[in-house]
């Protein structure tokens, strides 16, 4: 028999998951809308906006709202490690945003689902950590599914595909690198404090990159804002949601198990694909759907194999 306390807890966790889904999918769809449909072709500047919002909102959440305890950087070497992670993180987000200029969200998510493959590769290369052969075998359909989906994607774009693969690999590399660089008890940071320190470093890196590679961003954005009066608001909301996605990911991780998070993450990708197809009306083929389904099944099998062989 459930108690009022357990019902409240279940309602709280369900609400967290709904908000987590909404923020993650919302950021993805707004990125696509801004970069493709609004003619706002500035992925580096957009990423800088995201990181700026993360820097400000992280500070407010941790220092003033005290959502998590504030953790200080204890050494110069720790700062250098965080800076390294920030650079890799920048690369993954910028690459992902660039890919959205050229690829539909559905295909972007199919490629992004191969993250476990790259994580396993980098874990072996950096830490020599080996998994059971069955676990590695589950990665075959993960990669095969994307190969099949690529062949069946009507809007396939080679440069966008390369950027998406690069972003996925960078995301996996960052997770492995984080485990190595911040592995000692004295240097461990929770994900929200890590974001607090990584975000300003990312802004400092992205600002000169945007000035050099996107020199007309201010003029074009001002011109687009007169044509689309809600453009500025969309960028602001998009940036705030980017922080919200990180915060809610931390809270869902905290209040559920790692397995639950993995299952929810796989389902989130599928939900994002369906919503994006309905919203943007991008054409899909049976081959593309079959490839994405195979990839997701491979990811699910990989997670289950890892859990059983721990």
Protein Blocks (a to p, Z undefined) as FASTA:
>chain_A
ZZfklmmmmmmmmmmmmmmmmmmmmmmmmmmmmmmmnopacfklmmmmmmmmmmmmmmmm
mmmnomaacdddfbfklmmmmmmmmmmmmmmmmmmmmmmmmpcfklmmmmmmmmmmmmmm
mmmmmnopacdfklmmmmmmmmmmmmmmmmmmmkbcfklmmmmmmmmmmmmmmmmmmmmm
mmpfklpccfklmmmmmmmmmmmmmmmmmmmmmmmlmmmmmmmmmmmmmlmmmmmmmmmm
mmmmmmmmmmmmmmmcfklmmmmmmmmmmmmmmmmmmmnopacdfklmmmmmmmmmmmmm
mmmmmmmmZZ
